[in-house]
């Protein structure tokens, strides 16, 4: 794979300050597919200075012109969608068909939505004798994860560009090649020099330097709750704005009267998608006790059909982590009905599609985010019991409700402490806000709510 040996700063690829490098490993065959520079605090400082210098001009650019650059970016990404899919497959291990349908296609949709929004959003409104004006927050430090490498970049960079902010991106060290490809697309789309900057590197070095930099006005982070806490603490000490999209342990609640086979099959597919490496995955399936064993049988059969259809997890550390959770589930008394703690292949970071039954709400596998292809099935006695179990974790990112009557499903969904709920298999909407309650984060991404994260408000009285 093509890899740049420098940082994209101030509109050009320039040598890194240090000599360290990061190897990019294909999780399927464990072969090195590229090397990128390991950025330092000095690289981050250069990128932030470039962003700060470019910010006034970009902030003053009319929204219609910013919309044109975003539309151009969407078109460049669309023209390079095959290359994007191949790059994600090489560094994440995602099956090519999934990379094409999701990893490449969804970010194009999101970029397009912000091109439209930048052209139509009301940045000013009249309120009595005041004009309320929204303006860009300033320089944004964006720190993105590896599980959806391009989508998570676009979900931060596109609204920041629409708002008029300048950006420094620090992508995950496991998937930096996709980020470099995105930087090329930004340049090709004609975004002015310095408005977007890229520093590759390790989280504790480059990521920490970016989060703590005094000239960064907002830090937008997607990743683990543990790291999010540290970033939030650092931002609080500096009285700096922060947006955090963190972990999840989402519940898929199947009410009596729902199409049980469809709800179970879609639920299993949701958990296995992207090898289970999705923060919003419905990793807890809640089934009424009268249908429980039928649901367990359906889920075990569905998981068995995946087999080699899912890719590996991202790296050896993640594989060991997921297999460790499976071992803990067995040790705590859950019933293994599909998969197990043995690696299914001698090479690559694969985990068998795994389903547990007889999971109690307090078990580790029902409380902690595993981030792998592992489903826990829990039984409930009535709707109040289901609400208690569904809300009984520190997370609140997403979820699903299935019912024979849509009004019943909506009424139940309103009782869930979570930021997004799919009703009877509702489709992903790139314009709907995405974000969590409780320890799943602070703020929202996508749509107008995502744009507002990068704006600050000023009122002018007359």
C-alpha positions as CSV (number, residue, x, y, z in Angstrom):
1,X,0.0,0.0,0.0
2,X,1.1,3.6,-0.7
3,X,2.2,5.4,2.5
4,X,3.6,8.9,2.9
5,X,6.7,9.2,5.0
6,X,5.8,12.7,6.3
7,X,3.0,14.7,7.9
8,X,0.4,16.7,5.9
9,X,0.8,20.2,7.5
10,X,0.1,23.6,5.9
11,X,-1.1,22.1,2.6
12,X,2.1,20.0,2.0
13,X,3.7,16.7,3.0
14,X,6.6,17.6,5.1
15,X,9.2,15.4,7.0
16,X,8.4,14.4,10.5
17,X,10.3,15.9,13.4
18,X,11.4,12.5,14.7
19,X,12.7,9.3,13.1
20,X,10.2,6.9,14.6
21,X,7.8,4.9,12.5
22,X,4.7,2.8,12.9
23,X,4.2,-0.4,11.1
24,X,0.7,-1.0,9.6
25,X,-0.2,-4.7,9.8
26,X,-2.8,-6.6,7.9
27,X,-4.9,-8.5,10.5
28,X,-5.7,-11.3,8.1
29,X,-2.2,-12.5,7.4
30,X,-0.1,-10.5,9.9
31,X,2.0,-9.0,7.1
32,X,3.3,-5.4,7.2
33,X,1.4,-3.4,4.5
34,X,2.9,0.1,5.2
35,X,4.9,2.3,7.5
36,X,4.0,5.9,8.6
37,X,5.9,8.4,10.8
38,X,5.3,8.3,14.6
39,X,4.5,12.0,15.2
40,X,5.9,13.9,18.2
41,X,4.7,16.9,20.2
42,X,6.8,19.0,17.8
43,X,4.8,17.7,14.8
44,X,1.6,18.4,16.6
45,X,2.7,22.0,17.4
46,X,3.6,22.6,13.8
47,X,0.2,21.4,12.7
48,X,-1.7,23.5,15.3
49,X,0.3,26.6,14.2
50,X,-0.6,25.9,10.6
51,X,-4.3,25.5,11.5
52,X,-4.3,28.7,13.6
53,X,-2.8,30.7,10.8
54,X,-5.3,29.3,8.3
55,X,-8.3,29.7,10.6
56,X,-9.2,33.4,10.1
57,X,-9.4,33.1,6.3
58,X,-11.4,29.9,6.4
59,X,-13.8,31.3,9.0
60,X,-14.4,34.4,6.9
61,X,-15.1,32.3,3.8
62,X,-18.8,32.4,2.9
63,X,-20.7,29.3,3.9
64,X,-21.7,28.7,0.2
65,X,-18.0,28.5,-0.7
66,X,-17.3,26.1,2.1
67,X,-20.2,24.0,0.8
68,X,-18.5,23.9,-2.6
69,X,-15.3,22.6,-1.1
70,X,-17.2,19.9,0.8
71,X,-19.1,18.9,-2.3
72,X,-15.8,18.7,-4.1
73,X,-14.4,16.5,-1.3
74,X,-17.5,14.2,-1.5
75,X,-16.9,13.9,-5.3
76,X,-13.2,13.1,-4.8
77,X,-14.0,10.4,-2.2
78,X,-16.6,9.0,-4.5
79,X,-14.1,8.8,-7.4
80,X,-11.6,7.0,-5.1
81,X,-14.1,4.7,-3.4
82,X,-12.5,1.5,-4.7
83,X,-9.1,2.6,-3.5
84,X,-10.6,3.6,-0.1
85,X,-12.2,0.1,0.2
86,X,-9.0,-1.7,-0.7
87,X,-7.0,0.4,1.8
88,X,-9.4,-0.2,4.7
89,X,-9.4,-3.9,3.9
90,X,-5.6,-4.0,3.9
91,X,-5.2,-2.3,7.3
92,X,-8.4,-3.3,9.1
93,X,-9.0,-6.7,7.7
94,X,-12.6,-6.0,6.7
95,X,-14.0,-8.2,3.9
96,X,-13.8,-6.2,0.7
97,X,-17.6,-6.2,0.1
98,X,-18.2,-4.7,3.6
99,X,-15.5,-2.1,3.0
100,X,-17.2,-1.1,-0.3
101,X,-20.7,-1.0,1.2
102,X,-19.9,0.6,4.5
103,X,-16.4,1.9,5.0
104,X,-16.3,3.7,1.7
105,X,-19.9,4.5,0.9
106,X,-21.1,5.9,4.3
107,X,-18.5,8.6,4.6
108,X,-19.4,9.8,1.1
109,X,-23.0,10.1,2.2
110,X,-21.9,12.1,5.3
111,X,-19.7,14.4,3.4
112,X,-22.5,15.1,1.0
113,X,-24.9,15.8,3.8
114,X,-22.6,18.5,5.2
115,X,-22.1,20.0,1.8
116,X,-25.9,20.5,1.7
117,X,-26.0,21.7,5.3
118,X,-23.3,24.3,4.9
119,X,-25.2,25.8,2.0
120,X,-28.6,25.9,3.9
121,X,-27.9,26.3,7.6
122,X,-29.0,29.5,9.2
123,X,-25.9,30.8,10.9
124,X,-27.9,33.9,12.1
125,X,-31.3,34.5,13.4
126,X,-33.3,37.4,14.7
127,X,-34.5,37.1,18.3
128,X,-36.4,40.2,19.4
129,X,-34.0,43.1,19.4
130,X,-31.0,40.8,19.0
131,X,-29.2,39.0,16.2
132,X,-27.9,35.7,17.3
133,X,-24.8,34.8,15.3
134,X,-23.1,31.4,15.2
135,X,-19.4,31.3,14.4
136,X,-16.7,28.6,14.2
137,X,-15.2,27.6,17.6
138,X,-11.6,27.8,16.2
139,X,-8.9,25.1,15.9
140,X,-10.2,21.6,16.3
141,X,-8.1,18.6,17.5
142,X,-9.8,15.5,16.1
143,X,-8.7,12.1,17.4
144,X,-10.3,9.2,15.6
145,X,-10.4,5.4,16.2
146,X,-9.6,2.5,13.9
147,X,-12.9,0.6,13.7
148,X,-14.5,2.8,11.0
149,X,-11.4,4.7,10.0
150,X,-12.8,7.0,7.2
151,X,-16.3,7.4,8.6
152,X,-15.0,8.6,11.9
153,X,-12.7,11.1,10.2
154,X,-15.5,12.5,8.0
155,X,-18.0,12.7,10.8
156,X,-15.6,15.1,12.6
157,X,-13.8,16.9,9.7
158,X,-16.9,17.6,7.5
159,X,-18.9,19.5,10.1
160,X,-15.8,21.3,11.3
161,X,-15.1,22.4,7.7
162,X,-18.8,23.4,7.3
163,X,-18.6,25.5,10.5
164,X,-15.5,27.3,9.3
165,X,-13.0,25.6,11.7
166,X,-9.4,24.6,11.0
167,X,-8.5,21.0,12.0
168,X,-5.6,18.9,13.1
169,X,-6.4,15.2,12.8
170,X,-4.6,12.4,14.7
171,X,-5.9,9.1,13.4
172,X,-5.6,5.7,15.1
173,X,-2.2,4.1,14.7
174,X,-3.7,0.9,13.4
175,X,-5.4,2.6,10.3
176,X,-3.3,5.6,9.3
177,X,-3.2,4.8,5.6
178,X,-6.9,5.6,5.2
179,X,-6.2,8.9,6.9
180,X,-3.4,9.7,4.5
181,X,-5.7,8.9,1.6
182,X,-8.2,11.3,3.1
183,X,-5.6,14.1,3.3
184,X,-4.9,13.6,-0.4
185,X,-8.6,13.9,-1.1
186,X,-8.8,17.2,0.9
187,X,-5.9,18.6,-1.1
188,X,-7.5,17.5,-4.4
189,X,-10.8,19.0,-3.3
190,X,-9.2,22.5,-3.0
191,X,-9.5,23.0,0.7
192,X,-7.1,25.9,1.5
193,X,-3.6,25.1,2.9
194,X,-3.6,24.7,6.7
195,X,-7.3,24.3,7.1
196,X,-6.8,20.6,7.4
197,X,-3.7,19.0,8.8
198,X,-2.7,15.4,9.6
199,X,-0.3,14.1,12.2
200,X,0.1,10.3,12.5
201,X,1.4,8.9,15.7
202,X,0.7,7.1,19.0
203,X,-2.1,8.1,21.2
204,X,0.0,8.7,24.4
205,X,2.4,10.9,22.4
206,X,0.8,12.7,19.5
207,X,-2.8,12.3,20.8
208,X,-2.0,13.6,24.2
209,X,0.0,16.5,22.8
210,X,-3.0,17.5,20.6
211,X,-5.5,17.1,23.4
212,X,-3.4,19.3,25.7
213,X,-2.2,21.9,23.2
214,X,-3.1,25.4,24.5
215,X,-4.0,26.6,21.0
216,X,-6.6,23.9,20.3
217,X,-10.1,25.2,21.1
218,X,-12.1,22.0,20.9
219,X,-11.1,18.3,21.2
220,X,-13.3,15.8,19.4
221,X,-12.5,12.3,20.4
222,X,-14.0,8.9,19.6
223,X,-12.7,5.9,21.4
224,X,-12.7,4.1,24.8
225,X,-14.4,5.6,27.8
226,X,-11.1,5.3,29.8
227,X,-9.2,7.5,27.3
228,X,-12.2,9.8,27.0
229,X,-12.1,10.4,30.8
230,X,-8.5,11.5,30.5
231,X,-9.2,13.8,27.6
232,X,-12.2,15.3,29.4
233,X,-10.1,15.9,32.5
234,X,-7.4,17.7,30.5
235,X,-10.0,19.8,28.6
236,X,-11.7,20.7,31.9
237,X,-8.4,21.9,33.4
238,X,-7.9,24.2,30.4
239,X,-11.6,25.2,30.2
240,X,-11.7,23.8,26.7
241,X,-14.6,22.4,24.8
242,X,-14.7,18.7,24.2
243,X,-16.9,16.3,22.3
244,X,-16.6,12.6,23.3
245,X,-18.1,9.6,21.5
246,X,-17.2,6.6,23.7
247,X,-18.2,3.1,24.5
248,X,-21.5,1.2,24.4
249,X,-23.2,-1.9,25.6
250,X,-26.4,-1.5,23.7
251,X,-29.6,-3.6,24.3
252,X,-31.6,-5.2,21.6
253,X,-35.0,-5.7,23.2
254,X,-37.5,-8.1,21.6
255,X,-41.0,-7.7,22.9
256,X,-43.7,-10.4,22.7
257,X,-45.5,-10.1,19.5
258,X,-42.5,-9.1,17.5
259,X,-41.3,-11.1,14.5
260,X,-38.9,-13.2,16.6
261,X,-36.9,-14.8,13.8
262,X,-36.4,-11.5,12.0
263,X,-35.4,-9.7,15.3
264,X,-32.9,-12.4,16.3
265,X,-31.4,-12.7,12.8
266,X,-31.0,-8.9,12.4
267,X,-29.7,-8.7,15.9
268,X,-27.0,-11.3,15.3
269,X,-26.0,-9.6,12.1
270,X,-25.6,-6.3,13.9
271,X,-23.3,-7.8,16.4
272,X,-21.2,-9.6,13.9
273,X,-20.9,-6.6,11.5
274,X,-17.3,-5.3,11.3
275,X,-16.3,-8.3,13.4
276,X,-18.1,-6.8,16.4
277,X,-16.0,-3.7,16.4
278,X,-18.8,-1.2,16.5
279,X,-19.4,1.0,19.6
280,X,-23.2,1.0,19.0
281,X,-23.5,-2.8,18.4
282,X,-26.5,-4.5,20.1
283,X,-24.4,-6.8,22.1
284,X,-27.1,-7.6,24.7
285,X,-30.2,-9.3,23.3
286,X,-33.2,-9.2,25.8
287,X,-35.9,-11.8,25.2
288,X,-39.1,-12.5,27.1
289,X,-38.8,-15.7,29.2
290,X,-41.7,-17.3,27.2
291,X,-39.6,-17.1,24.0
292,X,-36.2,-17.4,25.4
293,X,-35.0,-20.8,24.4
294,X,-36.5,-20.4,20.9
295,X,-34.5,-17.2,20.5
296,X,-31.3,-18.9,21.8
297,X,-31.7,-21.6,19.1
298,X,-32.2,-19.0,16.4
299,X,-29.2,-17.0,17.5
300,X,-26.9,-20.0,17.7
301,X,-27.9,-21.0,14.2
302,X,-27.5,-17.5,12.8
303,X,-24.0,-17.2,14.3
304,X,-23.0,-20.5,12.9
305,X,-23.8,-19.3,9.4
306,X,-21.2,-16.5,9.7
307,X,-18.2,-18.7,10.1
308,X,-15.6,-17.3,7.6
309,X,-17.9,-14.5,6.5
310,X,-16.5,-12.0,9.1
311,X,-13.0,-10.7,9.1
312,X,-10.5,-10.6,12.0
313,X,-10.3,-8.1,14.8
314,X,-7.8,-5.4,14.4
315,X,-4.7,-6.7,16.1
316,X,-3.2,-9.3,18.4
317,X,-4.0,-7.3,21.6
318,X,-7.6,-7.0,20.6
319,X,-7.9,-10.7,19.8
320,X,-6.5,-11.6,23.2
321,X,-8.8,-9.1,24.9
322,X,-11.9,-10.6,23.2
323,X,-10.9,-14.2,23.8
324,X,-10.3,-13.3,27.4
325,X,-13.9,-12.0,27.7
326,X,-15.2,-15.2,26.2
327,X,-13.2,-17.2,28.8
328,X,-14.6,-15.0,31.6
329,X,-18.2,-15.5,30.3
330,X,-17.7,-19.3,30.6
331,X,-16.0,-19.0,34.0
332,X,-18.9,-16.9,35.4
333,X,-21.5,-19.5,34.3
334,X,-22.9,-18.3,31.0
335,X,-23.9,-21.0,28.6
336,X,-21.8,-21.1,25.4
337,X,-24.1,-21.9,22.4
338,X,-21.9,-20.8,19.5
339,X,-18.2,-20.1,19.1
340,X,-15.8,-20.1,22.0
341,X,-12.4,-18.9,23.4
342,X,-10.2,-20.8,20.9
343,X,-8.8,-18.8,18.0
344,X,-10.3,-20.4,14.8
345,X,-7.3,-20.0,12.6
346,X,-3.5,-20.4,13.2
347,X,-2.8,-17.1,11.4
348,X,-4.6,-13.8,11.6
349,X,-6.4,-12.2,14.5
350,X,-9.7,-14.1,14.1
351,X,-12.4,-14.7,16.7
352,X,-15.2,-17.2,16.2
353,X,-18.8,-15.7,16.1
354,X,-19.8,-16.3,19.7
355,X,-23.2,-16.4,21.5
356,X,-23.8,-16.8,25.2
357,X,-27.1,-17.8,26.8
358,X,-28.2,-17.7,30.4
359,X,-26.4,-14.4,30.9
360,X,-27.2,-12.6,34.1
361,X,-27.3,-8.8,34.1
362,X,-24.4,-8.5,36.5
363,X,-22.0,-10.7,34.6
364,X,-18.9,-9.1,33.1
365,X,-19.9,-9.9,29.6
366,X,-23.3,-8.1,30.2
367,X,-21.6,-5.0,31.6
368,X,-18.4,-4.3,29.8
369,X,-17.7,-3.5,26.2
370,X,-16.0,-6.4,24.5
371,X,-15.6,-5.0,21.0
372,X,-15.7,-8.3,19.2
373,X,-18.2,-10.7,17.7
374,X,-19.8,-11.7,21.0
375,X,-23.5,-11.7,21.8
376,X,-25.0,-12.1,25.3
377,X,-28.7,-13.2,25.5
378,X,-30.6,-12.2,28.7
379,X,-34.2,-13.1,29.7
380,X,-36.7,-10.7,31.2
381,X,-40.1,-11.2,33.0
382,X,-42.0,-8.1,31.9
383,X,-41.5,-4.7,30.3
384,X,-40.4,-3.1,33.5
385,X,-37.8,-5.8,34.0
386,X,-36.6,-5.3,30.5
387,X,-36.2,-1.6,31.0
388,X,-34.3,-2.2,34.2
389,X,-31.9,-4.6,32.5
390,X,-31.5,-2.5,29.4
391,X,-30.7,0.7,31.4
392,X,-28.5,-1.3,33.9
393,X,-25.1,-0.4,32.6
394,X,-22.9,2.7,32.7
395,X,-23.4,3.1,28.9
396,X,-26.2,4.6,26.8
397,X,-25.1,4.8,23.2
398,X,-27.6,3.0,21.1
399,X,-30.2,0.2,21.1
400,X,-33.1,-1.5,19.4
401,X,-36.7,-2.4,20.1
402,X,-38.8,-4.9,18.2
403,X,-42.6,-5.2,18.7
404,X,-45.7,-6.3,16.7
405,X,-47.1,-2.8,17.2
406,X,-44.9,0.2,16.3
407,X,-46.5,2.4,18.9
408,X,-45.7,-0.1,21.6
409,X,-42.0,-0.2,20.4
410,X,-41.8,3.6,20.4
411,X,-43.3,3.8,23.9
412,X,-40.7,1.3,25.2
413,X,-37.9,3.1,23.3
414,X,-38.7,6.4,25.1
415,X,-38.0,4.7,28.4
416,X,-34.4,3.7,27.4
417,X,-31.5,5.8,28.6
418,X,-29.7,5.9,25.3
419,X,-28.9,8.3,22.5
420,X,-30.3,6.4,19.6
421,X,-32.8,3.5,19.2
422,X,-33.7,1.6,16.1
423,X,-37.4,0.6,15.9
424,X,-38.1,-2.7,14.2
425,X,-34.9,-2.6,12.2
426,X,-34.9,1.1,11.3
427,X,-32.2,2.1,8.8
428,X,-29.1,4.2,9.5
429,X,-29.7,7.9,8.9
430,X,-26.6,10.0,8.2
431,X,-28.5,13.2,9.1
432,X,-29.8,12.0,12.5
433,X,-27.7,12.9,15.6
434,X,-25.5,10.1,17.0
435,X,-24.1,10.1,20.5
436,X,-24.6,8.8,24.0
437,X,-26.0,9.2,27.5
438,X,-24.0,8.5,30.7
439,X,-20.5,7.2,30.1
440,X,-21.1,6.8,26.3
441,X,-20.1,10.4,25.8
442,X,-20.7,14.1,25.5
443,X,-22.1,15.8,22.4
444,X,-23.5,14.5,19.1
445,X,-22.2,13.8,15.6
446,X,-24.0,13.9,12.3
447,X,-26.6,16.3,11.0
448,X,-27.3,19.8,12.4
449,X,-26.5,18.6,15.9
450,X,-23.1,17.5,14.8
451,X,-22.5,20.9,13.1
452,X,-23.5,22.7,16.3
453,X,-20.6,21.1,18.2
454,X,-18.2,23.2,16.1
455,X,-20.0,26.5,16.5
456,X,-20.2,29.1,19.3
457,X,-22.9,31.6,19.8
458,X,-22.8,35.4,19.9
459,X,-25.7,37.7,20.4
460,X,-25.8,41.3,19.1
461,X,-28.4,43.6,20.7
462,X,-29.9,46.6,18.8
